[in-house]
Amino acid sequence: MALIAAGATAPDFKLDTHKDEMVSLSDFRGSKNVLLVSYPLDFTPT
């Protein structure tokens, strides 16, 4: 998978929420700012 250049538009993707709902980046595009933060779970070897 190629890296995304700084300042480039993020590709659309889908994720599960904590309420077992699917949301995609395109659901928010043009209406809200989105901050995606990823970190390993506590007590995992990652």
C-alpha positions as semicolon CSV with decimal commas, in nm:
position;residue;x (nm);y (nm);z (nm)
1;M;0,000;0,000;0,000
2;A;0,138;0,341;-0,092
3;L;0,179;0,613;0,168
4;I;-0,044;0,920;0,151
5;A;0,146;1,244;0,099
6;A;0,108;1,521;0,355
7;G;-0,170;1,757;0,249
8;A;-0,330;1,501;0,015
9;T;-0,699;1,418;0,034
10;A;-0,753;1,101;0,236
11;P;-0,909;0,807;0,054
12;D;-1,254;0,696;0,164
13;F;-1,264;0,414;0,420
14;K;-1,517;0,248;0,649
15;L;-1,488;0,161;1,018
16;D;-1,705;-0,002;1,283
17;T;-1,813;0,222;1,572
18;H;-1,844;0,121;1,936
19;K;-2,219;0,094;1,866
20;D;-2,160;-0,168;1,592
21;E;-2,249;0,079;1,318
22;M;-2,048;0,135;1,000
23;V;-1,931;0,488;0,921
24;S;-1,720;0,608;0,632
25;L;-1,505;0,913;0,584
26;S;-1,736;1,026;0,304
27;D;-2,020;1,047;0,560
28;F;-1,841;1,352;0,709
29;R;-1,666;1,501;0,404
30;G;-1,763;1,865;0,356
31;S;-1,960;1,889;0,680
32;K;-1,722;1,810;0,967
33;N;-1,353;1,793;1,047
34;V;-1,227;1,440;1,107
35;L;-0,932;1,340;1,325
36;L;-0,834;0,975;1,309
37;V;-0,615;0,854;1,594
38;S;-0,478;0,503;1,606
39;Y;-0,299;0,346;1,900
40;P;-0,245;-0,010;2,018
41;L;-0,472;-0,146;2,286
42;D;-0,342;-0,162;2,639
43;F;-0,172;-0,487;2,733
44;T;-0,103;-0,592;2,373
45;P;0,243;-0,678;2,237
46;T;0,218;-0,414;1,962
